[in-house]
Structures are given as C-alpha cells and as structure tokens.
Amino acid sequence: MSENEIKPGDVVELKSGGPEMTVAFADGRQLYCRWFAGADVKGERFYAQELKLAKVRD
C-alpha cells in the first residue's frame, strides 16, 4: 500500500467537492464511504480516482 493510497478509516471528499466522508471498506477498485446528512447516515461506493484525502480539522 503506497503512502498516498486511500484506505479504510481515512476521511476523504470528492475531488469535485461535497461533505467529508469516512472510508468504511474497500472492494476492489471501489471504496464504500459513509457520511452524515443532518441526523441521517448516508453511504455510497466511489472509485478511488474520484476521491482525495480531506484536510481534517483538529
């Protein structure tokens, strides 16, 4: 696994923008991410090339 490779537990966002998401698991070339939309938890699969590591606030 390379230093820049996104892995489960990382906080990411779409390169085109959007909410911060947590990578739950990897399935081949796709990553399943979860995020909050208000009080609801949402989830979706994305290709790694669509995502970038988010700048996490302390």
Backbone hydrogen bonds, N-H to C=O, Kabsch-Sander energy under -0.5 kcal/mol:
donor,donor_aa,acceptor,acceptor_aa,energy
5,E,2,S,-1.2
9,G,23,V,-2.9
10,D,7,K,-2.2
12,V,10,D,-0.5
12,V,21,M,-3.1
13,E,52,K,-2.2
15,K,50,E,-2.7
17,G,14,L,-1.7
21,M,12,V,-3.0
22,T,34,R,-2.8
23,V,10,D,-2.6
24,A,22,T,-0.6
24,A,32,Y,-3.1
25,F,32,Y,-1.1
27,D,30,Q,-3.2
30,Q,27,D,-1.7
31,L,46,F,-3.3
32,Y,25,F,-3.1
33,C,31,L,-0.6
33,C,44,E,-2.9
34,R,22,T,-2.4
35,W,42,K,-1.9
37,A,40,D,-3.0
40,D,37,A,-1.6
42,K,35,W,-3.4
42,K,40,D,-0.5
44,E,33,C,-2.0
46,F,31,L,-2.6
48,A,29,R,-1.5
50,E,47,Y,-2.2
51,L,48,A,-1.6
52,K,13,E,-2.2
54,A,11,V,-2.6
56,V,54,A,-1.1
